[in-house]
Every structure is written in C-alpha cells, then in structure tokens.
Amino acid sequence: MATSSNAQAQIDLHRELAPRYAYRYSFPFSRLFQQDWHAEMISHVPKDSGRILDLGCGTGFFLAELEEQHPGSVGLDISHDMLKVSGEYVPGARLVTGDAERLPFKPGSFDVVFCKGSLHHTRDHVGFLTHCRNALGDDGVLIMSEPCNDNPLIRAARALLYRRSPHFDVGDQGFTRKGIVSLCEQAGFEVTRVKKYGVFAYVFAGFPDHIGILRLLPGNALLTRLFLGLDRVLCALPGLSLLGFHVVVVGRPRR
Ligand SMILES: C[S@@+](CC[C@H](N)C(=O)[O-])C[C@H]1O[C@@H](n2cnc3c(N)ncnc32)[C@H](O)[C@@H]1O
C-alpha cells in the first residue's frame, strides 16, 4: 500500500498506541462507558441494515459489538498493529488493512458506515467523507462520532494535548458542530441528526490510561453509571451541551 506522509504518521503513531488501547478497554468501568457510547451510535442504525463498515475500527471493541448484532460487519484500519488486536476480540469479522482515503470497496457496498474517532486523524476531511458517501448505497447512513471543539476551553485543552502528547499527531484536530456538518454537506450528505456526547464519563471513564482516578476508587462502575446519566442530561440541554467532548453526526447521501 503506497502511503501519504500523514498515513505513514498514523501507522507509526498507532503502532505505539495499540497495546495502550488494549489496556484502556481492559477495565470493566471503561468498557461500561464505551458500551454506552457504542449503543448511542448503534441506535441510529436503520432496521434491516445488513452491510456494515467500521472505518478506523482500531482494536475492534466496537466492531465486536457490531458483529454480535450484525454478523458479517467489516472493519477497516490503516494500522495493521491495531487490527492485530482486533483479530483477538473479533476473530470472525472481516478485517481489512487499508486507507480510508482510498477505500478498496465497490461503490454502494454498505448500508451503514461508522467512523468513531477516525476522521480527525485524516487531513482531507471532505475527501474522506466523499469516500464514505461512495461506499454507501443510496439509502445508506453514515454514523460518526468525532472530537468536538465548540467549547473554547475544550478546544484549548485539546490543542495543547495534541501538540504535546506523544499519543497524538500534531495535525489531528477536533471539529465544531457547524464545521463538521458543513464538511458532511460538502461531501454530499444531508445531515439528519447531530448531538453531543460525553462530559464527565468521557473524561473519567474514557481514558483510564491517561486519567486513572477511577481505577483507584471502589464503586467505579456505579460512578461511571452516574456520570453517564448526568452526561445525557447535560448533552440534551441547549447551552450546557457545549460541555460535550464528542459530536455524533448522522448523515444520509443527498439525492
Ligand atoms: C482514535 S482511534 C479509534 C479506534 C476505534 N474506532 C475506537 O473507537 O476504539 C483512530 C483509528 O483510526 C485509524 N486511522 C487513522 N487514519 C486512518 C486512515 N487514513 N484510514 C483508516 N484508518 C485510519 C487509526 O489507525 C486508529 O485505529
């Protein structure tokens, strides 16, 4: 596979991150959080959707859940090292090493394309989304969750983290709600749903490899459930939804 410089940077970055992801998802409370996030994304799948692609499936925890509900789901990732971990969790799934910016599928191959945290690792966002559009059938659905930077404090913290931390690439960036909707529209999608996801549960249960406090607390699963409930309320309230760390976007190919 010929690779662009960003693609190579992502392959190198995720070679280091693959064991970290396995650790991150190894705690019951962090899996509880991830399962809630996945359920939010899966709730947008239309009935009778059979052909599902998880673009940037990483170490495959989401794909494993998809596979249970939609056997035959396909996972694609640019990082062979991330996919190697996937192979352990979803031995039955079809895993493809490839670049989302040059998808190796025929147009209209899928009913649903998921992207959970992969768009912000690419540089040509409209190009990436146009590939998603082409991979979908006319009645298909794109379901994404990406870092949201509507809140200036979150934007500043994220910029610092992406610049300083060896666990990010300096060119990675979050999106504003308005910005990501516009990117989807430029790629030929009609955006049908946008909602914020993740405040306290995202911070405290999402990344135990970075923020480890819940690891040390008894009752961390209960606390995670409480945070998830609180986050749901916050993300549903206009004004307070600014606190959301991610934005979930659902789009359909424009006719
Ligand atoms: C933040 S991780 C998310 C992984 C997984 N979706 C999850 O939620 O655990 C981003 C993933 O996108 C992948 N990725 C980055 N650029 C990509 C590209 N151009 N094509 C395919 N995958 C890519 C990375 O290798 C990584 O596995």
PDBQT file of the ligand as one rigid body, heavy atoms in Angstrom, charges set to zero:
ROOT
HETATM    1  C1  LIG A 301      -8.878   7.191  17.866  1.00  0.00    +0.000 C 
HETATM    2  S1  LIG A 301      -8.605   5.638  17.083  1.00  0.00    +0.000 S 
HETATM    3  C2  LIG A 301     -10.237   4.973  17.208  1.00  0.00    +0.000 C 
HETATM    4  C3  LIG A 301     -10.280   3.490  17.061  1.00  0.00    +0.000 C 
HETATM    5  C4  LIG A 301     -11.666   2.869  17.257  1.00  0.00    +0.000 C 
HETATM    6  N1  LIG A 301     -12.630   3.402  16.313  1.00  0.00    +0.000 N 
HETATM    7  C5  LIG A 301     -12.121   3.047  18.687  1.00  0.00    +0.000 C 
HETATM    8  O1  LIG A 301     -13.085   3.775  18.913  1.00  0.00    +0.000 OA
HETATM    9  O2  LIG A 301     -11.506   2.453  19.587  1.00  0.00    +0.000 OA
HETATM   10  C6  LIG A 301      -8.461   6.091  15.383  1.00  0.00    +0.000 C 
HETATM   11  C7  LIG A 301      -8.228   4.938  14.438  1.00  0.00    +0.000 C 
HETATM   12  O3  LIG A 301      -8.244   5.465  13.099  1.00  0.00    +0.000 OA
HETATM   13  C8  LIG A 301      -7.229   4.812  12.362  1.00  0.00    +0.000 C 
HETATM   14  N2  LIG A 301      -6.881   5.637  11.196  1.00  0.00    +0.000 N 
HETATM   15  C9  LIG A 301      -6.215   6.818  11.175  1.00  0.00    +0.000 A 
HETATM   16  N3  LIG A 301      -6.102   7.271   9.910  1.00  0.00    +0.000 NA
HETATM   17  C10 LIG A 301      -6.713   6.345   9.118  1.00  0.00    +0.000 A 
HETATM   18  C11 LIG A 301      -6.911   6.224   7.721  1.00  0.00    +0.000 A 
HETATM   19  N4  LIG A 301      -6.467   7.145   6.865  1.00  0.00    +0.000 N 
HETATM   20  N5  LIG A 301      -7.558   5.137   7.233  1.00  0.00    +0.000 NA
HETATM   21  C12 LIG A 301      -8.013   4.172   8.092  1.00  0.00    +0.000 A 
HETATM   22  N6  LIG A 301      -7.844   4.228   9.431  1.00  0.00    +0.000 NA
HETATM   23  C13 LIG A 301      -7.212   5.303   9.942  1.00  0.00    +0.000 A 
HETATM   24  C14 LIG A 301      -6.100   4.620  13.354  1.00  0.00    +0.000 C 
HETATM   25  O4  LIG A 301      -5.188   3.623  12.962  1.00  0.00    +0.000 OA
HETATM   26  C15 LIG A 301      -6.876   4.271  14.623  1.00  0.00    +0.000 C 
HETATM   27  O5  LIG A 301      -7.042   2.878  14.753  1.00  0.00    +0.000 OA
ENDROOT
TORSDOF 0
